[in-house]
Amino acid sequence: MNTEPTIQLPGQWSTFAPDVDWVYYFIYWLSVVLFVAITGAAIYFVMKYRRQPGVKAEPSGHNTILEVTWTVTPLILLVVLFHWGFKGYVQLTNPPSDAMDIRVRAQKWSWDFEYPNGGHTVNQLHVPVNRPVRLVMSSSDVIHSMFIPAFRVKRDAVPGYYSTLWFEATHVGQTDFFCTEYCGAAETGAEVNNGRGHFNWAGHFSMIGSVTVHRGAEWPEFLDGILRAPSINGVEATPAQWGEILYRERQCFTCHSVNGSPMTGPTWQHMFGHNVDLQDGSSAMADENYLRRSILQPNAQVVRGFQPVMPTYAGQLNDRQIDALIAYMRTLQ
């Protein structure tokens, strides 16, 4: 197994990769050989049998052996390729019974990963090395597609449907994953810089993330760590500091500014402790209860002038994380 990338493919980081690469390179080099052979033969015959002055062209008839050969030979190649492809498909769609499940929820424009202990990460998938992992995926809005090039796996996340993808990582380190189903983009707001308007955008291109493969001994430590506040310079972050980290990690910045600039959602600046006007004509105090409800049931009390487009974070944020976000909002006065 070659973990180093080549000109055409990334390194082989999963048990699937060698077999997938073998089929890929077989098709690639077969195509190269046939292209050279067919093009060369065409050029040769064009030159050899070009029209000659005073020579009348005559039909060449047919050659049964040649015609059977160019019909049967590609058929045999297609049967062989189908066999290899179907064998690989069966392997890719039938995870081992002892595979560890990780719940994946896709939404515009981020990936949420829920681990067996209830911890969550966003746009950062963590898995143990040399252990089968099954991703149980769904989407809350449109079709997304999880693609991990180094693992040679890809599967769509579809609204209202569970799809699965499994792999077994064989190399410790970090690699990228992508969303390969175009899921749109949206202008998230405008900023003014030197008198010129600059627009912020979020969208399909924001759904790039990383896969971190841990050694077996590090895996329990990682699971414990995602339930605690992160450390800053070796010291556990305060709730407000953790909230600021979550603001970036959960991509809240794609819809909510912290400096008062208009975006898809209300700015967080000067929000806490102030009344907000709602679409139904009423108003509400932006206290802890209102903010918690807005995170878990975002369309229950929509601020006037904004659309009910925010997805729910119920099941994705635990109580400590919600408290941290609210603590961060309190500092934005």
C-alpha positions as CSV (number, residue, x, y, z in Angstrom):
1,M,0.0,0.0,0.0
2,N,1.4,3.4,-1.1
3,T,0.5,6.2,1.3
4,E,2.2,8.8,-0.9
5,P,0.2,10.6,-3.5
6,T,0.9,10.2,-7.2
7,I,0.3,12.6,-10.1
8,Q,-3.2,11.3,-10.5
9,L,-4.4,10.0,-7.1
10,P,-3.9,10.8,-3.4
11,G,-2.2,8.3,-1.1
12,Q,-3.9,5.1,-0.2
13,W,-5.3,5.5,3.2
14,S,-7.9,2.7,3.4
15,T,-8.3,-1.0,2.8
16,F,-10.3,-0.1,-0.4
17,A,-7.7,2.1,-2.0
18,P,-5.4,-0.6,-3.6
19,D,-8.2,-2.4,-5.3
20,V,-9.8,0.8,-6.6
21,D,-6.5,2.1,-7.8
22,W,-5.8,-1.2,-9.6
23,V,-9.0,-0.9,-11.6
24,Y,-8.5,2.8,-12.3
25,Y,-4.9,2.3,-13.6
26,F,-6.0,-0.8,-15.7
27,I,-8.7,1.3,-17.4
28,Y,-6.3,4.3,-17.8
29,W,-3.4,2.4,-19.4
30,L,-5.8,0.3,-21.5
31,S,-7.3,3.6,-22.8
32,V,-3.8,5.0,-23.5
33,V,-2.7,1.8,-25.4
34,L,-5.9,1.7,-27.4
35,F,-5.8,5.4,-28.2
36,V,-2.3,5.2,-29.5
37,A,-3.0,2.0,-31.4
38,I,-6.2,3.2,-33.0
39,T,-4.9,6.6,-33.8
40,G,-1.7,5.2,-35.2
41,A,-3.6,2.7,-37.4
42,A,-5.9,5.4,-38.6
43,I,-2.9,7.6,-39.6
44,Y,-1.2,4.6,-41.3
45,F,-4.2,3.7,-43.4
46,V,-4.9,7.3,-44.3
47,M,-1.4,7.6,-45.7
48,K,-1.1,4.1,-47.2
49,Y,-4.5,4.1,-49.0
50,R,-4.8,7.8,-49.8
51,R,-6.2,8.6,-53.3
52,Q,-3.7,8.0,-56.1
53,P,-3.9,9.8,-59.4
54,G,-5.4,7.6,-62.1
55,V,-6.4,4.8,-59.6
56,K,-10.1,4.1,-59.3
57,A,-11.3,3.3,-55.8
58,E,-13.0,0.0,-55.2
59,P,-15.0,-1.4,-52.2
60,S,-12.8,-3.5,-49.9
61,G,-15.5,-6.1,-48.9
62,H,-15.3,-7.5,-45.3
63,N,-13.2,-9.7,-43.1
64,T,-15.2,-12.0,-40.9
65,I,-12.3,-12.9,-38.5
66,L,-11.4,-9.2,-38.0
67,E,-15.1,-8.2,-37.4
68,V,-15.6,-11.0,-34.8
69,T,-12.3,-10.1,-33.1
70,W,-13.2,-6.4,-32.6
71,T,-16.6,-7.4,-31.4
72,V,-15.7,-10.2,-29.0
73,T,-12.6,-8.7,-27.5
74,P,-14.2,-5.5,-26.1
75,L,-17.1,-7.7,-24.8
76,I,-14.7,-9.8,-22.8
77,L,-13.0,-6.7,-21.4
78,L,-16.4,-5.2,-20.4
79,V,-17.3,-8.4,-18.6
80,V,-14.0,-8.4,-16.7
81,L,-14.4,-4.8,-15.8
82,F,-18.0,-5.4,-14.7
83,H,-16.9,-8.2,-12.5
84,W,-14.2,-6.1,-10.8
85,G,-16.6,-3.2,-10.4
86,F,-19.4,-5.2,-9.0
87,K,-17.1,-7.0,-6.6
88,G,-15.9,-3.6,-5.3
89,Y,-19.4,-2.3,-5.1
90,V,-20.5,-5.3,-2.9
91,Q,-17.5,-4.6,-0.6
92,L,-18.2,-0.9,-0.4
93,T,-21.9,-1.4,0.5
94,N,-21.6,-4.2,3.1
95,P,-19.8,-3.1,6.3
96,P,-18.6,-5.6,8.9
97,S,-21.0,-6.3,11.7
98,D,-18.5,-4.8,14.2
99,A,-18.2,-1.5,12.4
100,M,-18.4,1.6,14.7
101,D,-21.3,3.9,13.7
102,I,-20.8,7.7,13.4
103,R,-24.0,9.7,12.6
104,V,-23.5,12.3,9.9
105,R,-25.9,15.2,9.3
106,A,-25.4,17.4,6.3
107,Q,-27.0,20.8,5.9
108,K,-26.2,24.1,4.1
109,W,-23.3,24.5,4.6
110,S,-21.6,22.2,7.0
111,W,-21.2,18.6,8.2
112,D,-22.1,17.5,11.7
113,F,-20.6,14.3,13.1
114,E,-22.0,12.6,16.2
115,Y,-19.9,10.0,17.9
116,P,-21.0,7.0,20.0
117,N,-20.6,8.9,23.2
118,G,-22.9,11.8,22.1
119,G,-20.0,14.2,21.3
120,H,-20.1,16.3,18.1
121,T,-17.6,17.8,15.7
122,V,-18.4,20.0,12.7
123,N,-16.5,19.7,9.4
124,Q,-13.9,17.6,11.2
125,L,-14.3,13.9,11.1
126,H,-12.3,11.8,13.6
127,V,-11.9,8.0,13.3
128,P,-9.6,5.4,14.8
129,V,-7.0,3.6,12.6
130,N,-7.4,-0.1,11.7
131,R,-11.1,-0.2,12.7
132,P,-14.1,-0.4,10.4
133,V,-16.2,2.8,10.6
134,R,-19.7,3.2,9.2
135,L,-21.1,6.7,8.5
136,V,-24.9,6.8,8.8
137,M,-25.8,9.9,6.8
138,S,-28.8,12.1,6.1
139,S,-29.5,15.7,5.0
140,S,-31.8,18.3,6.5
141,D,-32.3,20.3,3.2
142,V,-30.8,19.3,-0.2
143,I,-28.7,16.5,-1.5
144,H,-25.1,16.6,-0.4
145,S,-22.3,14.1,-1.1
146,M,-19.5,13.0,1.2
147,F,-16.3,12.2,-0.8
148,I,-13.0,11.2,0.9
149,P,-10.4,10.9,-1.9
150,A,-7.7,9.2,0.2
151,F,-10.2,6.5,1.3
152,R,-11.7,6.1,-2.3
153,V,-15.2,6.4,-0.9
154,K,-18.2,8.6,-1.8
155,R,-21.9,8.5,-1.0
156,D,-24.8,11.0,-1.2
157,A,-26.6,12.3,1.8
158,V,-30.3,12.6,0.8
159,P,-33.2,14.4,2.6
160,G,-35.6,12.1,4.3
161,Y,-33.4,9.0,3.7
162,Y,-30.5,7.3,5.5
163,S,-27.5,6.3,3.4
164,T,-24.4,4.6,4.7
165,L,-20.7,4.7,3.8
166,W,-18.0,2.6,5.4
167,F,-14.2,2.3,5.4
168,E,-11.3,1.2,7.4
169,A,-8.5,3.7,7.7
170,T,-5.0,2.2,7.5
171,H,-2.8,5.4,8.0
172,V,-2.6,7.8,10.9
173,G,-2.8,11.5,10.0
174,Q,-5.1,14.0,8.4
175,T,-6.6,14.2,5.0
176,D,-9.4,16.2,3.3
177,F,-13.0,15.4,2.4
178,F,-15.3,17.3,0.1
179,C,-19.0,17.8,-0.8
180,T,-19.3,16.7,-4.4
181,E,-23.0,17.6,-4.9
182,Y,-23.4,21.3,-5.7
183,C,-25.7,22.6,-3.0
184,G,-25.9,26.3,-3.8
185,A,-24.5,29.5,-2.3
186,A,-25.9,32.6,-0.6
187,E,-24.8,36.1,0.0
188,T,-24.4,36.3,3.8
189,G,-24.0,40.1,4.0
190,A,-21.9,43.1,3.0
191,E,-19.0,44.9,4.5
192,V,-17.6,48.2,3.4
193,N,-13.8,48.5,2.8
194,N,-12.3,51.7,1.5
195,G,-15.6,52.9,0.3
196,R,-16.2,49.8,-1.8
197,G,-18.8,47.1,-1.1
198,H,-17.5,43.6,-0.5
199,F,-19.9,40.7,-0.1
200,N,-19.5,37.7,2.1
201,W,-20.6,34.4,0.7
202,A,-21.2,30.9,2.1
203,G,-22.2,27.8,0.2
204,H,-21.1,24.6,-1.4
205,F,-17.4,25.6,-1.3
206,S,-17.7,25.9,2.5
207,M,-18.4,22.2,2.9
208,I,-14.8,21.1,2.8
209,G,-13.5,19.4,5.9
210,S,-10.8,17.2,7.3
211,V,-10.6,13.6,8.4
212,T,-8.2,12.9,11.3
213,V,-7.2,9.3,11.8
214,H,-6.1,8.5,15.4
215,R,-4.0,5.8,16.8
216,G,-5.9,3.3,18.9
217,A,-4.6,4.5,22.2
218,E,-5.5,8.1,21.3
219,W,-9.1,7.3,20.4
220,P,-10.6,7.1,23.9
221,E,-8.9,10.4,24.8
222,F,-10.4,12.1,21.8
223,L,-13.9,10.9,22.7
224,D,-13.5,12.3,26.2
225,G,-12.1,15.6,25.0
226,I,-15.0,16.5,22.7
227,L,-17.3,16.6,25.7
228,R,-15.1,19.2,27.4
229,A,-14.3,22.8,26.7
230,P,-11.1,23.1,24.6
231,S,-7.8,24.3,26.0
232,I,-6.2,27.6,25.2
233,N,-2.4,27.7,25.9
234,G,-2.9,24.7,28.2
235,V,-5.7,26.3,30.2
236,E,-9.4,25.2,29.8
237,A,-11.3,27.9,27.9
238,T,-13.9,30.0,29.7
239,P,-17.5,29.7,28.6
240,A,-17.3,32.9,26.5
241,Q,-14.0,31.8,24.9
242,W,-15.5,28.4,24.1
243,G,-18.6,30.2,22.6
244,E,-16.3,32.2,20.3
245,I,-14.6,29.0,19.2
246,L,-18.0,27.4,18.6
247,Y,-19.1,30.5,16.6
248,R,-16.4,29.8,14.1
249,E,-16.5,26.0,14.2
250,R,-20.3,25.8,13.8
251,Q,-20.0,28.4,11.0
252,C,-22.4,30.7,12.8
253,F,-20.4,33.5,11.1
254,T,-21.9,32.6,7.7
255,C,-25.3,34.1,8.8
256,H,-24.7,36.2,12.0
257,S,-22.2,39.0,12.3
258,V,-20.7,40.2,15.6
259,N,-20.0,43.7,14.5
260,G,-23.6,44.9,13.5
261,S,-23.2,44.4,9.8
262,P,-26.3,43.0,8.0
263,M,-26.3,39.3,7.1
264,T,-28.8,36.5,6.5
265,G,-29.6,36.4,10.2
266,P,-29.7,39.0,12.9
267,T,-26.3,40.4,14.2
268,W,-25.3,39.1,17.6
269,Q,-23.9,42.6,18.5
270,H,-26.0,44.2,21.2
271,M,-28.5,41.4,21.0
272,F,-28.4,39.9,24.5
273,G,-30.5,41.7,27.0
274,H,-32.4,43.8,24.4
275,N,-35.9,43.5,23.0
276,V,-36.2,42.1,19.4
277,D,-39.2,42.7,17.2
278,L,-40.7,39.5,15.8
279,Q,-42.4,38.7,12.5
280,D,-45.8,38.2,14.2
281,G,-45.8,41.8,15.5
282,S,-44.8,41.0,19.1
283,S,-41.4,41.4,20.7
284,A,-39.3,39.4,23.0
285,M,-36.4,39.9,25.4
286,A,-33.2,38.3,24.1
287,D,-32.4,36.6,27.3
288,E,-31.0,33.1,27.9
289,N,-34.4,31.4,27.4
290,Y,-35.0,33.2,24.1
291,L,-31.5,32.5,22.7
292,R,-31.7,28.8,23.7
293,R,-35.0,28.4,22.0
294,S,-33.7,30.2,18.9
295,I,-30.9,27.7,18.7
296,L,-33.0,24.6,19.2
297,Q,-36.3,25.9,17.6
298,P,-35.0,28.7,15.3
299,N,-38.3,29.2,13.4
300,A,-40.5,29.6,16.5
301,Q,-39.7,33.3,17.0
302,V,-38.3,34.8,13.8
303,V,-36.9,38.3,14.0
304,R,-38.8,40.8,11.8
305,G,-37.1,41.4,8.5
306,F,-35.5,37.9,8.3
307,Q,-36.5,34.7,6.7
308,P,-37.1,31.4,8.6
309,V,-34.2,29.6,7.1
310,M,-32.0,28.7,10.1
311,P,-31.6,25.0,10.7
312,T,-32.2,23.5,14.1
313,Y,-29.2,22.6,16.3
314,A,-31.2,20.2,18.5
315,G,-29.2,17.1,19.1
316,Q,-26.0,18.8,17.7
317,L,-25.2,21.0,20.6
318,N,-25.2,19.9,24.2
319,D,-26.3,22.1,27.1
320,R,-22.7,23.2,27.9
321,Q,-22.1,24.3,24.3
322,I,-25.4,26.3,24.2
323,D,-24.4,27.9,27.5
324,A,-21.0,28.8,26.0
325,L,-22.6,30.4,22.9
326,I,-24.9,32.5,25.1
327,A,-21.9,33.5,27.3
328,Y,-20.1,34.7,24.1
329,M,-23.2,36.7,23.0
330,R,-23.2,38.4,26.4
331,T,-19.8,39.8,25.7
332,L,-20.9,41.4,22.4
333,Q,-22.4,44.5,24.0
